[in-house]
Amino acid sequence: MTVLLFRSFVHRSIASLACAGILIPCFAQVNPVFAFGRSVGTLYNMAIDASGSKIATTNYPGVPSVKLWRTSDLAFLGRAAGFQSGTAFGVAFSPSGDQIAFVGENPIGLRLQDVWTGQTLWQIPMYTGRTVAFHPNGGKVYAGGLFGACLELRVTDGSILRDFSVGTSTTVSHVQVSPNGRLLAIGYSVGSVEGRARVIDLDTGVVVADLGPYGRNVGHIRFVPDGSYLLVAESTDAGRVIVVRTSDWTPTATFAAHAGGTWTLAPLSGRNEVLTAGADQVVRRWTLSGSLVSTYPGHQPYTSMVVASPDGNRFYTGGPDGRLVCRSVDSGAIIKEAIGHTTAVGGTDLSPDQTLVAAGGDSSHPDIFVWNATTGDLVFRLSGHSSTVFSIEFSPNGSLIASGSADRTVKIWSAATGALLHDIALDRSVEVVTFHPSGNILATGGPSSGVALIDPVSGIVTRILSDAGSPNSLRFSPDGSLLAVGTLNAIRVYNTSTWDLIVSLPGVSGTVQGLSFTPDGTYLFSATRFTGELKKWRVSDWTLEWTRQYDPFFTCIVVNDGANVFLVSKTNASGTSTGALVDADDGSLLFEFSNRLLRPFAVGAHRNQSRIAVSSLDQTATVLYCPTAVPWETLTVTRGVLQGGDLASLLRSDDDRLQIEARRPTKIAAASAEIEVSATLPLDRRNGLSLLIETASTSEPVVERLEMFNAVTGQWETIAEWPSGADDVSRTINVKNPQQYIDLLTGQVRVRLGFHDRGVTAANWNARVDMLLIIAS
């Protein structure tokens, strides 16, 4: 991913920009992120967006999160949210697919987020929300949960419009709005006695049908796509499905779908059929008259959720086994399955040619999974370790994979065949492995035993650096002449020709969790856990150039092309996971993000540092682009007078900004102040675009309009507009169909930002532009 800068990064605005989007770009882009894994614990709930392009899943129990997946190949797109406590039960996409709502136990409550940036738009407390649904026009959202709560809320601000609660002794398990937007159906349970369904006319707020009783609990209700029937499922007892005609609210069919409970319904578009799943291990397909059409394999020991594609040809299922499976409705064949670890993911690395990703599991399931980094297909499953795989690294030529484990072994595998080549027993847990740039030496480290040097060809331990302490991190210099060893309160550097200790760096406190040389070998960066210090050392004389304080729970660090340092932390004391991108020159913070990398465990870097692989305790491994900054090429003030700032000054200082004095437009539709900027995207970063903007004006009311030049039509097109204010406001805009705005021959992108005062120009007002970023992938 490439970040094209119109200004240097504004430190104070980082959090509000949801800058995780910098490292995990828009979910709709083609392969912006490669990620591998499965759901956590029981896949509790699922939702598919109206376009059928992405699925959201929630899990229970386990590491709580809401995850997003691409429907075409079940590629893991990222986390819409991650939590340290509570469980997200219900999830829904807005009709446009740009927003996602979810409800759950406190502290989750009811939350609305932007799908593209992960930014929380609003959040309200809700004592254990169970279900959420959008109105078809996108303007309202409905949420239900314990104590009979059922609320209608305004999407723009989360304000409560109406209260449709059904009684404090009840639990609302499911809500849905009819396809025409006129009816709200509420499924609820009265204690553990009976289940019922209520239908409300949304125009009048009047109850038009009160259905039931059904069994002890209602688990799911769904309108069929044309709205002619409402389907109600019993989540206990016989697991009946009741088909109710909406014209007169008469039951037309009742059939027992799953003994013990039917928990989920998925009407099939264009087929007058419905899929059901529940307390057994199968998915069944029925006609609306109750005839069984097909039976498909489900999940063990039950199938918790099924959703169907908008065209009715595919369906997706999940259960306690953590699998997310896509099947054909007609044949029942598996089209795609998200295969990965069933527990936390440990060490991870990328192959030098970026074609493979390897990640190891924890003590419960310590297998190593090796995926194709382009297709997401599983290439190998390497079995042999008996405890947590702490560290994995590919050899420099990509032919070998080395793994270190808590089982006190180092294993060397063939990356071509997956065969185990060497099984090397040591006298302590192996927490870190790293190859010499030549590939002829494998350095390993762990508690209390120094550094063991292994010949990867023979598998023989050739030397032990007993004075190296208990290594938590190891790193060879790019030319292979040095080995840096990080331990508790110490960094030791060895000459690899003689293996003599050259220097023990002073003033180090805390566990040195990360070490990384710049690509030219002139600097060494170190990160210490518990003290949160990032240090920059000059290799020529081992002078400490600076120390910066960041998150005290560093996992590791990666230097990106010598310009930036990428930091990742484990879950910290406040219960959040963070990452940061830091300027390598002065240590200033460029980006900071949270939740997208949920409870990270380890990071591996591609050899040219263009990508990193991050493993997580929530069973996924993710590959991210390391961002690089490319300045805009041109700046033109197309309307108004430039009062301050230019390209050079904006790239140099966070205190500078572009300021334009407005001028009365020649046409009412024209802007009073306007700039145009252009930049050229690298060849390998032209798949997707999003814009991050921070602006303000000294006059109100003013409308800011963002335009881009359509290279296909040759016309300027409005991308977004919003009311301006006196305070700087940050916005993220996803550019749909980005290829239209990129010149195929030159790669040039042109952006125009105008301030429109509707023809009434106030005296001496200014437009301010603090930031305009293009995120390209």
Disulfide bonds with the S-S distance in Angstrom:
none
